[in-house]
Amino acid sequence: MRTLLLATLIVTFAFAVHAADITGKWTAEVTSKGFGSEMTLTNTFVFKVEGKKLTGSTNMGFDDDAEIQNGKIDGNDISFTVMFDFGGEATYKGKISGDTIAFTRTMDAEDYGTPPTTFTAKRAK
């Protein structure tokens, strides 16, 4: 019985570690709405995971790469903020599922009519 419990714990731990391994490049086609217009841009993410700490960079498709700040990963949950050259701040929250991450991005410009944006990023091959 003890051996079965130990084996179950090892398999569970191995799966949890694997599920959170998002290190590498990810891409997403993101349609943003607000200010009376709509546009779709390719966003790229380059993630590096060290334990529960997430670092890396992102590019919204029209700006220079921006550094990920306050990055956290907890099981299959991910969150981070980004400050962009144009002065905007974005907060990302996501749920990892294999080679996809379902994101919600909230921009500080929401006060001006920009709603949260949902999109799915996929691991680049």
N, C-alpha and C positions, 0 to 999 in steps of 0.2 A: 504494500500500500504506500509506504514511504517513497519507494522508487517511482511509482506511478505519479505521485504528487510532485516529486522533484522533476521528472521528465516533463510534466505539464507546465510547470513554472518556467523551465528552460525554453520550451517551445513558445510560450506566451511572451517571454522577454525578447526572444529572437525576433518574433513577429513585430513587436512594438518598436524595436530598434529599426528594423527594416522599413516599416511603414513611415517613419519620420525621416528617412534618408532622401532628402530632396536636393542634395548638393548637385550643382550643374546648371545648365541653361534651360530655361522654360520660355515659351512664347504664347501670346494670346491675341486674338483679334478683339479689340474693345471698342464698342460703340458708346460714345459719350453724348449725353443730351443736356442741353442747358443753354441759357441765353438765346433762346429761339432758334437754335440750330442743332444739327446732329452730324457727327463724323465718326468714322471707323479708322482706327490706327492699330498697327502691330506694336504691341508692348513686349519688351523682352525683360527677363529676370535672370540674374545670375546669383544663385544661392550657395552659401557655404554654411554647413551646420557643424557646430562643435558643442556636443551635449544638448542643452536646451537653448543655446545661444544661436541666433541666426544673423549672419552678416551677408554682404554682397552689394549688388547694385540693380537698378532698374532703369528702363528708358521707355517713356510713354510714346515714342515714335516721332516726336517733333522737337525734342530737347536733348541736351547732353545727358550722359549717364548720371544718375543720382544715387548717392550712397544710402543703403538701408540703415535706418536708425531704430533703436529700441526693439530689435528683432527677437522674437521668442518663438519657440516651437514646443508644444506640449502634446505628446502623442500625435494625433492627426490634425491638431489645431495649430495654426500659424498666424502671427500678427507682426506688423512692423509699420513704421512711419517713414515718409520720404519728404525731403524739402527739395523743391525744384527750382531751377535757375530763374523762372519767371516769378518767383516769390510765393508760390502756392505750396501748401502742405497737404499730403494725402495720407490717410490711414487705411491700411489693408488688413483685412481679416479673411482667413481662408480655412477650408477643410480639405485635407489631403486624402485622395483615394487612388492608390496605385500611381499611374503616370498622369493624373490630372489633379488640379487644385481648383476648387470652386471658390472664387473670391467675391468679396464685397469691398468696393473702394469708396471711401467718403472723402470728399475734398473740402478744405476749409471754406471754399467759395459757395457751399450749400446755402449760406445765408442769402446769396444773391440768385437763387433759383436753380442751382445745380443739384439734382437729386443723386443719391448713392447709385453707383454703377455696379452691376453684377456681371461676371464673366468667368470663363473657364480657361485656365492656362494648361498647356500640355508640355510634357518633357520633350525637349528638342532631341532629335535622333542624330 
